[in-house]
Amino acid sequence: MRQGRTYLKKNDQVEVIAGKDKGRVGKILKVMPDSNKAVVERVNMIKRHTKPKEMNQQGQIVEKESPIHISNLQLICPECTKTGRIGRKILEDGIKIRFCKSCGESIERKS
C-alpha cells in the first residue's frame, strides 16, 4: 500500500463528515499515515473484551477509540471556526504552513 500524505496532525480539531459518527467533533490523538487513518477522541468507539492478567483480577469490557479513515475527517479552522479545505504554502523564509482556504489564515499552532 502506498503511504499517503495527510494535512492532519496530532491535536488538530476535526469534524467527522461521513459514517456513523457524522457531525461529531474531536481532537486527533494519533495519526497513522501508512494506513491513512487517525484516532479521534471519543469518536468511533468500540468495545474490547479483556481477559484477566492476574489471578485476583477480573475480566472486563473496555471501551476505546478505533481508527477512522482520514477522508471522513475535515479540519476545523481555529480562526474562523468553520470546517473547510486546507492548503499548503511555503513562506519567504522557507517554512511550510497549512492555511484555511476560506479565511486565508494560518492553521499552525502558535508556540
Phi and psi restraints in degrees (value plus and minus 20) as a CYANA .aco file:
   2 ARG   PHI     -98.7   -58.7
   2 ARG   PSI     115.8   155.8
   3 GLN   PHI     -92.9   -52.9
   3 GLN   PSI     108.6   148.6
   4 GLY   PHI    -112.0   -72.0
   4 GLY   PSI     134.4   174.4
   5 ARG   PHI    -114.3   -74.3
   5 ARG   PSI     117.1   157.1
   6 THR   PHI    -148.6  -108.6
   6 THR   PSI     127.6   167.6
   7 TYR   PHI    -113.9   -73.9
   7 TYR   PSI     -19.7    20.3
   8 LEU   PHI    -111.2   -71.2
   8 LEU   PSI     123.9   163.9
   9 LYS   PHI    -151.7  -111.7
   9 LYS   PSI     145.9   185.9
  10 LYS   PHI     -79.9   -39.9
  10 LYS   PSI     123.1   163.1
  11 ASN   PHI      53.5    93.5
  11 ASN   PSI     -12.9    27.1
  12 ASP   PHI     -94.4   -54.4
  12 ASP   PSI     126.2   166.2
  13 GLN   PHI    -109.3   -69.3
  13 GLN   PSI     103.0   143.0
  14 VAL   PHI    -149.6  -109.6
  14 VAL   PSI     140.0   180.0
  15 GLU   PHI    -139.0   -99.0
  15 GLU   PSI     120.8   160.8
  16 VAL   PHI    -102.4   -62.4
  16 VAL   PSI     106.4   146.4
  17 ILE   PHI    -127.4   -87.4
  17 ILE   PSI     -23.7    16.3
  18 ALA   PHI    -174.4  -134.4
  18 ALA   PSI     133.2   173.2
  19 GLY   PHI      82.4   122.4
  19 GLY   PSI    -190.9  -150.9
  20 LYS   PHI     -88.7   -48.7
  20 LYS   PSI     -43.7    -3.7
  21 ASP   PHI    -122.8   -82.8
  21 ASP   PSI       5.5    45.5
  22 LYS   PHI     -75.7   -35.7
  22 LYS   PSI     112.1   152.1
  23 GLY   PHI      74.3   114.3
  23 GLY   PSI     -31.9     8.1
  24 ARG   PHI     -99.9   -59.9
  24 ARG   PSI     128.0   168.0
  25 VAL   PHI    -138.1   -98.1
  25 VAL   PSI     120.3   160.3
  26 GLY   PHI    -182.3  -142.3
  26 GLY   PSI     153.6   193.6
  27 LYS   PHI    -119.2   -79.2
  27 LYS   PSI     120.3   160.3
  28 ILE   PHI     -94.4   -54.4
  28 ILE   PSI     106.2   146.2
  29 LEU   PHI    -113.7   -73.7
  29 LEU   PSI     -53.5   -13.5
  30 LYS   PHI    -175.9  -135.9
  30 LYS   PSI     119.1   159.1
  31 VAL   PHI    -134.9   -94.9
  31 VAL   PSI     113.0   153.0
  32 MET   PHI    -138.1   -98.1
  32 MET   PSI      66.9   106.9
  33 PRO   PHI     -86.7   -46.7
  33 PRO   PSI     -44.6    -4.6
  34 ASP   PHI     -87.9   -47.9
  34 ASP   PSI     -48.4    -8.4
  35 SER   PHI    -132.5   -92.5
  35 SER   PSI     -12.5    27.5
  36 ASN   PHI      35.9    75.9
  36 ASN   PSI      22.0    62.0
  37 LYS   PHI    -149.7  -109.7
  37 LYS   PSI     141.8   181.8
  38 ALA   PHI    -163.2  -123.2
  38 ALA   PSI     128.9   168.9
  39 VAL   PHI    -120.3   -80.3
  39 VAL   PSI     102.0   142.0
  40 VAL   PHI    -132.8   -92.8
  40 VAL   PSI     119.6   159.6
  41 GLU   PHI     -79.7   -39.7
  41 GLU   PSI     104.2   144.2
  42 ARG   PHI      40.1    80.1
  42 ARG   PSI       8.6    48.6
  43 VAL   PHI    -146.2  -106.2
  43 VAL   PSI     121.6   161.6
  44 ASN   PHI      40.1    80.1
  44 ASN   PSI      30.6    70.6
  45 MET   PHI     -93.5   -53.5
  45 MET   PSI     118.1   158.1
  46 ILE   PHI    -147.7  -107.7
  46 ILE   PSI     142.5   182.5
  47 LYS   PHI    -130.5   -90.5
  47 LYS   PSI     112.7   152.7
  48 ARG   PHI    -139.3   -99.3
  48 ARG   PSI     107.8   147.8
  49 HIS   PHI    -108.1   -68.1
  49 HIS   PSI     102.9   142.9
  50 THR   PHI    -132.9   -92.9
  50 THR   PSI     122.2   162.2
  51 LYS   PHI    -104.2   -64.2
  51 LYS   PSI     135.0   175.0
  52 PRO   PHI     -87.4   -47.4
  52 PRO   PSI     118.7   158.7
  53 LYS   PHI    -113.4   -73.4
  53 LYS   PSI     -42.6    -2.6
  54 GLU   PHI    -145.9  -105.9
  54 GLU   PSI     148.5   188.5
  55 MET   PHI     -85.6   -45.6
  55 MET   PSI     -56.8   -16.8
  56 ASN   PHI    -112.1   -72.1
  56 ASN   PSI     -16.8    23.2
  57 GLN   PHI    -117.3   -77.3
  57 GLN   PSI     129.0   169.0
  58 GLN   PHI    -119.5   -79.5
  58 GLN   PSI     134.6   174.6
  59 GLY   PHI     -92.9   -52.9
  59 GLY   PSI     136.5   176.5
  60 GLN   PHI    -171.0  -131.0
  60 GLN   PSI     149.1   189.1
  61 ILE   PHI    -128.2   -88.2
  61 ILE   PSI      99.2   139.2
  62 VAL   PHI    -127.4   -87.4
  62 VAL   PSI     111.6   151.6
  63 GLU   PHI    -117.4   -77.4
  63 GLU   PSI     110.3   150.3
  64 LYS   PHI    -166.0  -126.0
  64 LYS   PSI     145.9   185.9
  65 GLU   PHI     -99.4   -59.4
  65 GLU   PSI     122.0   162.0
  66 SER   PHI    -130.3   -90.3
  66 SER   PSI     129.7   169.7
  67 PRO   PHI     -82.8   -42.8
  67 PRO   PSI     127.8   167.8
  68 ILE   PHI    -146.9  -106.9
  68 ILE   PSI     124.5   164.5
  69 HIS   PHI     -86.2   -46.2
  69 HIS   PSI     119.9   159.9
  70 ILE   PHI     -89.0   -49.0
  70 ILE   PSI     -37.1     2.9
  71 SER   PHI     -91.3   -51.3
  71 SER   PSI     -35.8     4.2
  72 ASN   PHI    -114.8   -74.8
  72 ASN   PSI     -12.4    27.6
  73 LEU   PHI    -138.7   -98.7
  73 LEU   PSI     126.1   166.1
  74 GLN   PHI    -154.2  -114.2
  74 GLN   PSI     111.8   151.8
  75 LEU   PHI     -90.2   -50.2
  75 LEU   PSI     120.8   160.8
  76 ILE   PHI    -118.8   -78.8
  76 ILE   PSI     103.9   143.9
  77 CYS   PHI     -88.9   -48.9
  77 CYS   PSI     108.0   148.0
  78 PRO   PHI     -90.6   -50.6
  78 PRO   PSI     -41.1    -1.1
  79 GLU   PHI    -102.4   -62.4
  79 GLU   PSI     -75.4   -35.4
  80 CYS   PHI    -116.8   -76.8
  80 CYS   PSI     -22.5    17.5
  81 THR   PHI      32.2    72.2
  81 THR   PSI      14.5    54.5
  82 LYS   PHI    -136.9   -96.9
  82 LYS   PSI     133.4   173.4
  83 THR   PHI    -103.5   -63.5
  83 THR   PSI     122.9   162.9
  84 GLY   PHI    -190.0  -150.0
  84 GLY   PSI    -199.0  -159.0
  85 ARG   PHI     -96.7   -56.7
  85 ARG   PSI     132.3   172.3
  86 ILE   PHI    -140.3  -100.3
  86 ILE   PSI     117.8   157.8
  87 GLY   PHI    -137.9   -97.9
  87 GLY   PSI     146.8   186.8
  88 ARG   PHI    -141.4  -101.4
  88 ARG   PSI     123.4   163.4
  89 LYS   PHI    -169.1  -129.1
  89 LYS   PSI     138.8   178.8
  90 ILE   PHI    -127.7   -87.7
  90 ILE   PSI     105.2   145.2
  91 LEU   PHI     -96.2   -56.2
  91 LEU   PSI     152.1   192.1
  92 GLU   PHI     -79.3   -39.3
  92 GLU   PSI     -54.4   -14.4
  93 ASP   PHI    -104.3   -64.3
  93 ASP   PSI     -12.3    27.7
  94 GLY   PHI      69.5   109.5
  94 GLY   PSI     -14.5    25.5
  95 ILE   PHI    -105.9   -65.9
  95 ILE   PSI     112.2   152.2
  96 LYS   PHI    -106.5   -66.5
  96 LYS   PSI     112.7   152.7
  97 ILE   PHI    -151.8  -111.8
  97 ILE   PSI     139.2   179.2
  98 ARG   PHI    -120.8   -80.8
  98 ARG   PSI     123.4   163.4
  99 PHE   PHI    -158.5  -118.5
  99 PHE   PSI     133.9   173.9
 100 CYS   PHI    -100.7   -60.7
 100 CYS   PSI     108.5   148.5
 101 LYS   PHI     -96.2   -56.2
 101 LYS   PSI     -37.9     2.1
 102 SER   PHI    -105.4   -65.4
 102 SER   PSI     -60.5   -20.5
 103 CYS   PHI    -126.7   -86.7
 103 CYS   PSI     -35.3     4.7
 104 GLY   PHI      61.5   101.5
 104 GLY   PSI     -20.2    19.8
 105 GLU   PHI    -102.0   -62.0
 105 GLU   PSI     135.2   175.2
 106 SER   PHI     -92.0   -52.0
 106 SER   PSI     124.7   164.7
 107 ILE   PHI    -119.5   -79.5
 107 ILE   PSI     -36.2     3.8
 108 GLU   PHI     -79.6   -39.6
 108 GLU   PSI     122.8   162.8
 109 ARG   PHI     -89.6   -49.6
 109 ARG   PSI     120.8   160.8
 110 LYS   PHI     -99.9   -59.9
 110 LYS   PSI     104.9   144.9
